[in-house]
Amino acid sequence: MNEQQAENAQSRQVSAVEEARQKQRAANCETARNNLSLIRSGSRIKMEENGEERYLTPEEIAEKRAQFEEIAENNCDADSEQ
């Protein structure tokens, strides 16, 4: 394999890695936006803990909102914000 072929192979590998990273970021963005939408709707949020279901407290909901906002900020493109 000559130098040009090696560079092309490396470029394709980098492109595949970047494409996978972009797909993961898009999935993270969509999940964060969906979760934020649910939180903002005012619905009671139920979770399972130690085999039992319970509702999140207002403090826990605020904490989750902050987490999802950070995930959205880090993973959603500014030009595709809803």
N, C-alpha and C positions, 0 to 999 in steps of 0.2 A: 504494500500500500504506500503510495507516495504521500508527500507532505500535504498536498491539496486535498486528497481523499481523506486523510486523517482529520484535517481541519473541518471538512464537511460533515464527517461522522460525529465529531465533537459538537458541532453546531446543532445538528439534528437532536442529539441527546439533550443539550441544554434547552432546546425548544420544547421537547417533550416534558421535561421537568417543569418548565415555566407554565406550560399548558395545564399540567396536573395541579400546580399551585393555584392557577387562576380558577379552575373548576372548584377546588376546595374552598377558596375564598367566596365564590358565588354561592355555594351551598351554605357556608357559614352566614353570609349576608341574609339569604332567604330565611333561614331558621331564626335568626335574631329578629328580623322584621316581623315574622309571624308571631313570635313570642311577645314582642312589644305590642303588637296589635291586640293580642289576647289580654295582656296586662292593662292596656289603656281602655279596654272595653268595660272594665269594672267588674268583670266576672270573678266569682270566687274561684280560687285555684286550689285544686286538690292534688296532693302528692302521696306517694306510698313511702312509709318509713318504718323499718323493722316489721314488715308484714302487715302494717295497719295504715289505713288511709286517714289523712287529716288535711285540714285547710291551712294554707299559708297565712301567717299573721300579716298585718299591714307593714310591719318592719321588714319581714322577709320579702314581701312583694316589692318594696322600695329597693331592697338590695338586689333582687333579681332584675328589676328595671334598669338599675345602674349597670349591672353586668351585661345585659343585652344591648344597651345603648353603646357601651364600649366595644362590644363585638361588632356591632353594625358600623360604628365609626371606623374601626380598623379593617373591615372587610368589604364594605359597600363603596362602590365608586361614587364620587361626588356628583358626577353628571347623571347617575341613574337613581338618585335619591327620590323617594316618593313623597 
